[in-house]
C-alpha cells in the first residue's frame, strides 16, 4: 500500500512515498525529465538498523551457488529463479555446471588447471550478463577458493551461496553413482573424494541443505538479496515484531 507522506518537523522536505518497509524519496523537480528513478531507498536490514541506499535494483547481479556434487546447487538455483520471476524479474539466465561442461568447456578435463579454466569461463559469461542488466545464476561445484574470488573481483555484483552439506549425505543423494565409482577408484580427481573442496571463507549466504527444506534455503537467499539492495523487499514478509520495530524507527524519524 503506497501513499504520499511528508516528514514532520525539521525533516520536512521532498515528499516521500512509503509502504512501512521501503521509503522512497521522490526526485526533486529539477531532475524531472532526467532522473526517472527514486533517489534513495530506506531498508530494514533485520538487525535493528534502517539503512539508506541508492537505487540499484534495475542492475544485473550474479548469484553463485557453490558446494559439493549433490549438495543442492541445481535445485536451489531453479527455485530461486522461479521466485525472482514471481517478483517480476524477467532477465535471468542459469549456467549449470553440467550443461556448461558439455558446451562452453567441452574438452576440458578435471585437473586443477582445467577446473579453474572452466570456472573462469563461467565467470566471464556472468560478468557480461551482469553488466547488461541480467541476473546470472550459476550452479557449479567450483571447488577452488582462488577461482571463485577471481570471479568475485571481476564481476563485482556477486553473491556467493555456499550449499553446505556433509559428504555422507551427498553420497546418499547421488542417483548417478559417481561417488561410488570415485570411492572405488574408477573415477579420478573427484571433488570430495580424492580432490579437495575449499569452503568459502565469507560467503554472502550459507544454506545447510541437509537441515533446511529447499523453501527455507530459498528464503535465506532472497532475504540476503533484499538486504544487499538487489531485490525490493516484499510487503508482508516480515514478522509482526519486525514490522513494529520498523514503524517505531520511522515514527522517530518523523516519516510516519
C-alpha positions in Angstrom: 0.0 0.0 0.0 1.8 3.1 -1.2 0.7 6.5 -0.1 2.2 10.0 -0.1 3.6 11.4 3.1 5.5 14.4 4.3 8.1 14.2 7.1 7.1 16.1 10.2 9.1 18.9 11.9 12.7 19.7 10.8 12.8 16.8 8.4 10.1 18.4 6.2 11.4 18.5 2.6 10.8 16.5 -0.5 7.8 14.2 -0.2 8.1 10.5 0.4 6.3 7.5 -0.9 6.2 4.8 1.7 4.8 1.4 2.5 6.2 0.9 6.0 9.1 -1.1 4.7 10.6 0.9 1.9 10.8 4.7 2.0 11.4 6.2 -1.4 12.4 9.8 -1.8 10.9 11.4 -4.8 13.3 13.1 -7.2 13.4 16.9 -6.9 11.5 18.8 -9.6 14.8 20.0 -11.1 15.6 16.4 -12.0 12.3 15.6 -13.7 12.8 14.5 -17.2 16.3 13.3 -16.5 16.1 11.1 -13.5 13.1 8.7 -13.5 14.2 6.7 -10.5 13.6 7.3 -6.8 16.7 9.0 -5.3 17.0 6.9 -2.1 15.5 3.8 -0.5 15.5 3.0 3.1 15.6 -0.6 4.1 15.1 -2.6 7.2 18.0 -4.9 7.4 16.7 -7.2 10.1 19.2 -6.2 12.7 17.5 -3.2 14.2 19.0 -0.8 11.6 17.4 1.1 8.8 19.8 1.9 6.0 19.7 4.3 3.1 20.9 3.0 -0.2 21.0 4.4 -3.7 18.8 3.0 -6.5 20.4 -0.2 -7.9 17.6 -2.7 -8.3 17.4 -2.4 -12.0 21.0 -3.6 -12.4 22.2 -7.2 -13.0 24.0 -9.3 -10.5 25.4 -12.8 -10.2 24.3 -15.5 -7.7 27.0 -18.1 -7.5 25.9 -21.4 -5.9 29.0 -23.5 -4.8 29.3 -26.8 -3.0 29.9 -30.5 -3.4 28.2 -32.5 -6.0 24.6 -33.4 -4.9 24.6 -30.6 -2.3 21.5 -29.0 -3.8 23.0 -26.3 -6.1 21.0 -27.0 -9.2 17.7 -27.5 -7.3 18.1 -24.2 -5.4 19.2 -22.3 -8.5 16.0 -23.2 -10.3 13.8 -22.4 -7.2 15.5 -19.0 -6.8 14.9 -18.3 -10.5 11.2 -19.1 -10.0 10.9 -16.8 -7.0 12.7 -13.9 -8.9 10.4 -14.3 -11.8 7.4 -14.3 -9.5 8.8 -11.0 -8.2 8.8 -9.6 -11.7 12.4 -10.1 -12.8 12.4 -11.5 -16.3 16.0 -11.2 -17.4 17.5 -14.3 -15.8 20.0 -16.9 -17.1 21.0 -20.1 -15.3 24.5 -21.5 -16.0 24.5 -25.1 -14.7 27.9 -26.7 -14.3 26.9 -29.9 -16.1 25.5 -28.0 -19.0 28.5 -25.7 -19.3 30.8 -28.7 -19.3 29.2 -30.1 -22.4 29.1 -26.8 -24.3 31.3 -23.9 -23.2 34.0 -26.1 -21.6 33.8 -29.2 -23.8 37.2 -30.8 -23.9 38.5 -29.7 -20.5 39.4 -32.3 -18.0 39.4 -32.3 -14.2 42.9 -31.2 -13.3 43.1 -28.1 -11.1 44.1 -26.0 -14.1 41.2 -27.2 -16.3 38.7 -26.8 -13.4 40.0 -23.2 -12.9 39.7 -22.5 -16.6 36.1 -23.8 -16.6 35.1 -21.7 -13.6 36.7 -18.6 -15.0 34.9 -19.1 -18.3 31.6 -19.3 -16.5 32.6 -16.2 -14.6 33.3 -14.3 -17.8 29.9 -15.1 -19.1 28.3 -14.0 -15.8 30.3 -10.7 -16.0 28.9 -10.0 -19.4 25.3 -10.8 -18.4 25.6 -8.8 -15.1 26.8 -5.7 -16.8 24.0 -5.9 -19.3 21.3 -6.0 -16.6 20.8 -9.7 -16.4 20.6 -11.8 -13.3 23.1 -14.7 -13.8 22.6 -17.7 -11.6 25.4 -20.2 -11.5 25.3 -23.7 -10.1 28.9 -25.2 -10.2 31.0 -27.1 -7.7 33.8 -24.5 -8.2 36.0 -26.2 -5.7 38.9 -23.8 -5.5 38.6 -20.6 -3.5 41.0 -18.6 -5.6 39.0 -19.1 -8.8 35.8 -18.1 -7.0 37.4 -15.0 -5.6 38.8 -14.1 -9.0 35.2 -14.1 -10.4 34.0 -12.1 -7.4 36.6 -9.4 -8.2 35.8 -9.5 -12.0 32.0 -9.4 -11.7 31.6 -7.0 -8.7 27.9 -7.6 -8.0 28.5 -11.1 -6.8 26.5 -13.1 -4.2 28.2 -16.3 -3.2 25.8 -19.0 -1.8 27.5 -21.9 -0.1 25.5 -25.1 -0.2 26.9 -26.7 2.9 26.1 -30.4 3.1 28.1 -33.4 4.7 29.8 -35.7 2.2 27.9 -38.7 3.6 24.5 -37.0 2.7 25.8 -36.1 -0.8 26.8 -39.7 -1.3 23.3 -40.9 -0.3 21.7 -38.4 -2.7 23.9 -39.5 -5.7 21.5 -41.2 -8.1 24.2 -41.4 -10.8 26.5 -43.4 -8.6 29.5 -41.2 -9.3 30.6 -41.0 -5.7 30.5 -44.8 -5.5 32.7 -45.0 -8.6 35.1 -42.5 -7.2 35.4 -44.3 -3.9 36.1 -47.5 -5.8 38.9 -45.7 -7.8 37.0 -45.9 -11.1 36.9 -42.1 -11.3 39.9 -39.9 -10.5 40.1 -36.3 -9.3 36.5 -36.4 -7.9 35.8 -33.4 -5.6 35.2 -34.5 -2.0 36.9 -37.9 -2.5 40.4 -37.6 -3.9 40.3 -33.9 -4.8 39.7 -31.1 -2.3 36.8 -28.7 -1.9 37.8 -25.4 -0.4 34.9 -24.0 1.6 34.2 -20.3 1.2 35.6 -18.1 4.0 33.0 -15.4 3.9 30.0 -16.2 1.6 27.0 -13.9 1.5 24.7 -16.9 2.2 25.2 -20.3 3.8 22.4 -22.8 3.2 22.6 -26.1 5.1 20.8 -28.3 2.7 20.9 -31.4 5.0 18.9 -29.5 7.7 16.8 -27.0 5.8 13.9 -27.5 3.4 14.5 -26.1 -0.1 11.9 -23.4 0.7 13.8 -22.3 3.8 17.1 -22.2 1.8 15.5 -20.1 -0.9 14.1 -17.7 1.7 17.6 -17.2 3.0 18.9 -16.3 -0.4 16.0 -14.0 -1.2 16.3 -12.2 2.2 20.0 -11.6 1.6 19.3 -10.1 -1.9 16.9 -7.7 -0.2 19.5 -6.8 2.4 22.1 -6.1 -0.3 19.6 -3.9 -2.1 19.5 -6.1 -5.2 15.8 -7.0 -4.7 13.0 -4.9 -3.4 11.5 -6.2 -0.1 8.1 -7.7 -0.5 5.4 -6.3 1.7 4.2 -8.8 4.3 7.4 -10.8 4.5 8.4 -9.5 7.9 7.3 -10.8 11.3 4.9 -8.7 13.4 7.9 -7.9 15.7 10.0 -6.7 12.8 7.1 -4.6 11.5 6.7 -2.9 14.8 10.4 -2.1 15.0 10.3 -0.6 11.5 7.2 1.6 12.3 8.8 2.9 15.6 12.0 3.8 13.9 10.2 5.6 11.0 8.0 7.4 13.6 11.1 8.5 15.4 12.5 9.9 12.2 9.2 11.8 11.6 8.3 9.8 8.5 5.0 8.4 9.9 
